[in-house]
Amino acid sequence: MRTEPEVSRRGTARRQARPEDSLPSEFEAWYVEYQSAVYRYVRFRVSTREVAEDVTSVVFMKALRAFGRYDADRASPKTWLLRIARNAVTDHLRSLKRRGSLHVSLDRIPDLVADIPSHDERVIKQERIQRLLNGARTLRKADQEILSLRYGAGLDNSEIAEHLGISNNAVAVRVHRALKRLKASVEAEAPESIDQ
Amino acid sequence: MSDIFHFEDGKLPDDVRSLDEELSSIRYEERPSFVPELRAELARAWAEEPARRRAAARRHLAAAVIVALLLGGASVPSARASFVRLIEVLTPLRAVEPAPERAMPAAIEAVDPLEALVADASPSLVPGDPPTEPIAASVAEVEEEPSLIVPQMIERAEAEELLRDAYPELLQLQGIGGTVRLRLWVDELGRTSEARVVGSSGVAELDRVAVEVSPRFSFVPALQDGRPRGTWIEFSVLFEPDPPRIDRVLDPVVDPLSMPTVDESEWWQLSEPLDLTTLPEPQGPDADVRAAAERSLLAALPDPSVVDRYGPASAILEGVAPESVMPTEWRTAVGAALEAAIERGTETPAVLLALGRIRMRQGVRADARRLFERGLQMTVRAEVTASPWVVAELHHERGTLVRDGWRATSGVGRVRSEAFGSASCSVARSAGEAGTGFASVDRLIAWNYLCPEETGRVFESGFQPHESGSAADLTLMMASYRAAIESYPAHVEANTDFLMILAAEGRWEHVLSGARRLTRVGGAHANGLLLAGMALHRLGRSSEAAEHFRAALSRMEAAEADELADIGLLLRPDDRSRYRRLPGEERRAWEREFWERRDLVSDTEVNERWVEHMTRTSYALLAFGGTVGDAAEVWIRFGGPDTIHIVDGGSGRLTEFWDYGSGPDITFVRWVSSERTDLTPEGRAYVDDLGRIFSP
């Protein structure tokens, strides 16, 4: 059973006397618990670690400032944070679109790795990962969203279902379809053309 | 629909299963310091939240007043001047709005050339249909129309709320605002239509929002002689972003992806030898350049008296408190003054540079980096003009922050416990395990000093570097330094840092050509000569190296030259004390005698031992910031190690094992957030022992 940090209902952000370096305890718990999921969700959708850090910072800064308006009746903290993350990523991608750069060169992704002992194999794997992510970014938004929730944030189908407000089965269908489209996209794109 | 049948267990069909596994296997390496950095930033933002809310409330009030005043043009009585100026251009065409329904002052003569064409479409026949474009009437003429009461806005707060909600989030975060001047038709029933932009904000998105939202405003229609009538109104909508919300990281123009990578092109190299006899006199950064940056800083400050209280401007620009004041208070006060410039929107790259430096010293490194990047964005977007020197400083500071991140991860790893295998070190058996499959740092240190040979083998087979983004950091750091040098070629610090990275990699040919270029363009700064000397010696050209070192010494301040030529670390402790107490001339004599006795290859003109010593002290000066300190001491006494293993002890504590080939490694402790590299207690004891054994 999934557990969430204990939060009170509305009006959770009552300020208390605290040292300068502290956060509201509930928010602190969220940060500890969900920072990684948010970061991974964002990283799945943006091109570099630096950008992922920046967008993740925006997400938590926004969440902190909206903390007082968080309503536990409407969404779990994780869902709430991932929604903020989705908006932040959308804003970021929109800005990138204006500048015309959504892909990233294959030699700049050392933070995306797989557990492969051999260095050469790891390099090949990293290139493959970047091709997959580049391919994912060519998919429609709904596909990107569901893939980043599953493979970035690491949500299981029931969590995604809760997040999107749809049934478990609908999630599975959407994931399947998104994967099929991703597969087609990656296969269609020659390696040379991916690496810009 | 067929795929639904595959998902009873949430399992995917075969056609995508391998892709699913592949995507599931991706690991996302986070920069180790990112999580605590962001947490600190959040805590700081939270601590400032009450003040921010108060400030935001004041700003919202001010914004509301401005919006109300601007919108008020449509609702205030005609006697007011501001309204008259609006009415001046609200006025409908008389030709298409025959009085009294489409009232125009009788005195106004229509001049619209389209009059004849549109006369039949008089909106007076169809209430709510707006007429064609109005023409402007003069203020005087409008003021002559006493009976017109213009549309009154209903629910102004709601209108403001609509505008605020529609203000695109991204533009707010980017700090983009503007004023849109709109024209709107309000018919005799108070309905609105035909919104159009008559004065663009310069931001298409804001214009679009204003046009979309304004027809939703509600009005009481204009009245003339007590009867409602349709009329054009014109007003401005001000979009003003909330300064604290502005995110300076979003949409960075200085995108890491667009930064150049280090290459071997000729831009930073100089292959011709230097003529040491014609070097120019030493010079600092161009005084005019600095003065311009200081003026830019001062002009941006809302309260110039801050310079009288906390100046001089040069100190503020450097972010370093003058000696006469308490640094902490100074940083707080000056930081607030610089923040005020940003709040007011008058910041310049120089302001951002100064504030970034203060934030660095306050330990808010993520903030500092954003400020530097914001400064660079301003210059790239040509929002303001900045001197090449300020741009170079911003790039260099940013590169330095990236370097710190790189140093925290580069070459860092752990040693797998299994590597100890059958190795035994009976005396060190009790040293603990970390319990994670990796050897604890304590165990490694103990083994290192008690069973060095075994430990060497353990490192060889079991050292596992972290998977990290250090390669990306390296690229970004070098690109930042390069951008600094390209912006201001004589930037000594950027050149030095750039070349020292190459030196650490043993790329001495590149160091030599880069150092020659630095010497040529940097007013023959001593750093260029030292780097060239180091490179020449490492390339086996000690005689030329000696000339470069002598040239460097002759151009340095006396104290700095003394530090570089100091041989105290090579003397016995009692001799060291006596040597360092001597006046300059006698010290020089001691040094000459010391080196003459050690000129082992006497058939060459140069004393190779002295050149080696100068190479080491130069490296220590440039790499460790001076010849004082444990790392510098070991480097000067024993030279650079063959290899360095850096073991992550957790919580930002790194232990360095300097391997000199035989005997134990010399062990240091370094904190990720610190510049210092100190000997561990065992390392200090070992180095002192070596001093007693090998003392000259």
Interface residues (C-beta under 8 A of the other chain):
Chain A: R15 E20 D21 S22 L23 P24 F27 Y31 Q35 S36 Y39 R40 R43 F44 S47 T48 R49 E50 V51 E53 D54 T56 S57 V58 F60 M61 L64 R65 N87 D91 H92 R94 S95 R99 S101 V104 S105 R108 P110 D111 L112 V113 A114 D115 R128 I129 L132 L147 R150 Y151 G152 D156 N157 N168 N169 A172 V173 V175 H176 R177 L179 K180 L182 K183
Chain B: D3 I4 H6 F7 G10 L12 P13 D15 V16 L19 D20 E22 L23 S24 S25 I26 R27 Y28 E29 E30 R31 F34 V35 L38 R39 A40 E41 L42 A43 R44 A45 W46 A47 E49 P50 E169 L170 L173 Q174 R245 D247 V249 L250 D251 P252 D255 P256 L257 S258 A366 E467 S468 G469 S470 A471 A472 T475 L476
